[in-house]
Amino acid sequence: MIDAQEALRLGLVNAVTPAGEEISAAKAMLKKIATKGPVAIAKVIESVNAYFDTSADGFLTEVHAFGVAASTRDFREGAAAFVEKRKPDFKGE
């Protein structure tokens, strides 16, 4: 058994939140995630779920998800926004 600080140090978790602040920390994380492209978010969720599905091939799911996400208008918008040093305007397309 290890404590939360050790898990953070080892890279097993990406944040440690004080007791009682879990909901506000989760909302802050969700707010940050919501700034990303909706299609990409959906494909990440699909890929993570495939990891836990013993009947699915997680690697192939991830490869397919990347291909779908990379072919969207949102992907092109994200790349253009990065090059132009501006915030992207994702449409979920």
C-alpha positions in Angstrom: 0.0 0.0 0.0 1.2 3.5 -0.8 -0.3 6.9 0.1 -1.6 9.5 -2.3 1.6 11.5 -2.3 3.7 8.5 -3.2 1.3 7.6 -6.0 1.7 11.2 -7.3 5.5 11.0 -7.1 5.4 7.7 -9.0 3.2 9.1 -11.7 0.3 6.7 -10.9 -2.0 9.7 -10.4 -1.9 13.1 -11.9 -3.3 15.0 -9.0 -3.9 14.7 -5.2 -6.9 16.6 -3.8 -7.4 17.5 -0.2 -10.4 15.7 1.5 -13.6 17.7 0.9 -12.3 19.4 -2.3 -12.9 16.4 -4.6 -16.0 17.8 -6.3 -14.5 21.2 -7.0 -11.3 19.6 -8.3 -13.3 17.3 -10.6 -15.4 20.2 -11.9 -12.2 22.1 -12.7 -10.7 19.1 -14.5 -14.0 18.7 -16.5 -14.0 22.4 -17.4 -10.5 21.9 -18.8 -11.5 18.8 -20.7 -14.5 20.6 -22.1 -12.2 23.0 -24.0 -11.1 20.2 -26.2 -12.8 18.9 -29.3 -16.0 17.0 -28.6 -15.2 14.2 -31.1 -11.7 13.8 -29.6 -13.2 13.6 -26.1 -15.7 10.9 -27.2 -13.0 8.9 -28.9 -10.8 9.0 -25.8 -13.7 7.8 -23.7 -14.4 5.0 -26.2 -10.7 4.0 -26.1 -10.5 3.9 -22.3 -13.7 1.9 -22.2 -12.2 -0.6 -24.7 -9.3 -1.2 -22.3 -11.8 -2.5 -19.7 -13.8 -4.6 -22.2 -12.2 -8.0 -22.4 -14.0 -8.7 -25.8 -12.5 -5.6 -27.4 -9.1 -5.0 -28.8 -8.1 -1.8 -27.1 -5.1 -1.1 -29.4 -7.2 -1.4 -32.5 -10.0 0.7 -30.9 -7.4 3.5 -30.2 -5.9 3.3 -33.7 -9.4 3.6 -35.2 -10.4 6.4 -32.8 -7.3 8.4 -33.8 -8.1 8.0 -37.5 -11.6 9.2 -37.0 -10.6 12.1 -34.8 -7.7 13.1 -37.1 -10.1 13.3 -40.1 -12.5 15.8 -38.5 -12.9 19.6 -39.1 -12.1 20.0 -35.4 -8.7 18.4 -35.9 -7.9 20.8 -38.7 -9.2 23.7 -36.5 -7.1 22.6 -33.6 -4.0 22.4 -35.7 -4.7 25.8 -37.3 -5.3 27.4 -33.9 -2.0 26.0 -32.6 -0.1 27.4 -35.5 -1.9 30.7 -35.3 -1.4 30.8 -31.5 -5.1 31.2 -30.8 -7.8 29.3 -28.9 -9.6 26.8 -31.2 -13.3 27.0 -31.9 -14.4 23.4 -31.9 -17.8 22.6 -33.5 -18.0 18.9 -32.9 -17.5 18.2 -36.6 
